[in-house]
């Protein structure tokens, strides 16, 4: 997906408290957590925003979480399992951000 505006919107939606929480989950500092957010946004499929509506979201998240976690792990050096746990927090925030964009 690689959308800088989306990355910024997701970071804003997370806020400092959840960035700290994400950093703790990842075993890194807040800047490292922000890099993971950027890597995650860039690793999303190009049509993720189109598929992120409706009741099928859990299925979409299940299908993309492993490839996204693997991509983010390659980019950041953080273990795939750790990134996968962090994505459980991060992907719903990305979906919320996309939903707000649609409404706005």
Phi, psi and omega in degrees: 000309171059039185259110181298322179295320177297315178305313181296319179295321179295316178299320177295317179298321179296314185073166185296324181297314181284334173295319176298317178298316178297317178300318178297318178297325182273347184071037181224186177264175181302324177295321176297321178296320178296323177295323177294320176300312180299316180294323179294312180300318181289337181273350181293145176301148183303328182263015182302318180299327179286330184267358191270019177250165174080184185281357182270007186301321182297323177293319178297314180298320180297320181288327184264343188298318181293310179297324178293316179300319179295318179295314180297319179299317178298319183287328188251341184081002177277137181305144182305316182299321179293315178298318179302317178295321180293327179296334176300329175275319191281316184299318176298328177292321177296317178298316178300317180297316178296321179296319178295323177298318180297319181289324185284000000 
